[in-house]
Amino acid sequence: MKNLFLLIAVFLCIHSQAQLEKGSRMVGLQTNLIIGDIYTTLPELSVGSNSSSYGLNLVPTIGWAVDRNWVIGGQATLGFWHDRRSPLYTGAGTDVYNYYDFGVAPFTRLYLDITKNKKWKGYGLAAIEFANTQRFYKAKYPNGTTQKSSDSFTDVKATIGIGFAYFGRKVAVDLNAAVTGLRLGVYKTFGPRKK
């Protein structure tokens, strides 16, 4: 699934060239490739004889260029991850975990042109993450009994990070790393509104 997302993003960028002039807007979607300290979900599909897991993590993002290469905006994190482990020996229970991530974050990014054609940019980012993770656990035993538990974690963290982006005519792709994890994003950009 990660490879498909990356191929679509690269294909879109080959045919276009976006820029971040003052007044530009960007709307996009990110996903966690590697989890960080706040969220626990990521895109995954794994099926085995004794275990299976699947998940999805989406981060809708919107931003406005308040000056050339300076973006402010907001993002929301929505994630789900399911993990099931069958017993390896008689008498053991089947463990099932379900995680749900919810979060919102205002953010800012300051881009720096790396190449003369302004297609490749590095950037620094800062955000304040308001995050909630809910975990549900259930164990099923061969004798028919079950054990259940649940808990919830709420966290507020200021985070800084770095990223690299490729800007096409109308679409941009980026990769960034922060306390939220390693994220891949695809954005549609809109030029400044003409008066």
N, C-alpha and C positions, 0 to 999 in steps of 0.2 A: 504494500500500500504506500509506503514511504517513497519507493522508486517511481511509482505511477504519478504521485503528486509532484515530484521533482521533474519528471519528464514533461508534464503538462506545463509547469512553470517555465521551463527552459524554452519550450516550443513557443509559448506566448511572447517571450522576450525577444526571440529572434526576429519577429515580424513587427516590432514596434520600438519607440524610443520616448520614454517619459522624462519629464524634468520637474524640478521643485522650485519654481519661481514663486515670489510672494503672491499669495492669493490662491495658489494651487491647492487642490484637495486630493486626498488619497483614501481609498476604501479598500479593505482587503481582509484576508483571512490568514491566520498563523496556526501552526500546530506544534506541539512539543515533540521533538525527536528524542530528546533525553530529558528525564525529569530532573527538577532542581530541588530546592529546599522547601518550596511552598506547595506545589501541586503534585499529585500522584498518578495522573492519567496521561496516556499517550496512545497514538494509533498502534494497534497491535492485533495480530491474528495468529494464534499458535494452537495447533491441535496435536495431541500426542496420545499414546495409549493410556497413560495414567494422569494426564493433566491437559487442561485446555484453558486458554485465556484469550480475551478479545477486549478491545477498547477503542475509544475515539476521544480526541481532544481538539476542540475548535476554539479559536480566539478571534472573533470578529473585531476588526480594528478600523478606526476612522481618525483622520488627522488633517490639519490645515497648516499650510506654510505661512507663518506669520512674517517671515522674511526669507530671503533666498537661502535654501538649504537648512532652515530651522522649522521644525514641525512640532506642533502641540496637538494632543488628541486624547482619545480614550479607547479602552479595549475591555472586553468581557471574556472571561474564561469559562467554558462549559466542557465538562469532561465526564466520562464514564469508563470504568475498567472492571471486568469480571474475571475471576480466577478460580478454577475448580481443580482440586487435587484428589485423585482417587487413592484409596489405601494401598500400600505396598505389601501389607501382610494382613492375615485374617484377624478380625476383631477391631481393626482400626476404623476410624470414621472418614467419611468424605468431607473435605474442607472446602467451603465455598466463601469467597470474599467478593464483595461488591463495593467499589469506591465511586463517589460522586464528587466532582470538583465544581465550585462556583466561585467566581471572582470578578472584580471590577478594578480598573486602574487608570487614573489619569497619567499621561506620560509626556515626555518631550524627547526629541531627537535632534541632534546637531550633526549634519552631514558635512563631509569634507571630500571634494572632488579629488580622485586619485589619478584619473586619466584626463588628457586634454579634451577629449570628446565628451566628458562629463557623464559617461555611461556607468563607470565604476566609481562607487563612493564608499568610504568608510564612515562610520558614525559612532557617536557615544549616545547612550540613552539613559534616562532616569525615569523612575516611576514610583508610585506608592500603590502597592498591591493590597487590596482588601480581599482576603481569601477565606473560603470555608470548604473543608473536606469532611464528608460523611462516610463512615466505614461500617459495613454490615457484615457480620460473620455468622456462618451457620455450619454446624457439623452434624452429619447424619451417620448413625452407627448401625451395624448389621442387626442389632436386637430391636430396632425400630425407634430408639430414643434419639432425640435431637438436642443440641445445645446451641443457643443463640446469644449474640451480644452485638452491641452497636456503640459507636462513639462518634463524636464530632470534634473537629479541630478548627478554630478560627484564628486567623493570623493577620496582622497588618505589618508590612515590611516596606521600608524604603529600599529601593534597589537601583543599582547602576550597572551598566554593561556596555558591551561593544558589539558592533555588527558590521557586515559588509553587504552591499547591495549592488545589483545590476539594474540599470534603468533603460528600458526600451522606450518606444514612442508613447505608448499608452499604458504599459504594464511594467511593474518592477518586481523583482524577486530578491529576497534578502535572507540572511542567516544571522541570528544574533544569540549571544550568550549572556546570561545574567543569573540571578538567584532563582528565577523562574524556570531555568533549564536552558537547553539548546533548542531554539525555535526556528522553523522555516516559514517564511511568509510570502504571499503573492498579493500584489496590490494593483488596483486599477487607479490611474491618476487622471485628474481632470485639471485642465489649465485654469488660469485666473478668469473670473467672470468679466466679460467686457461690459463697460458702462455705456 
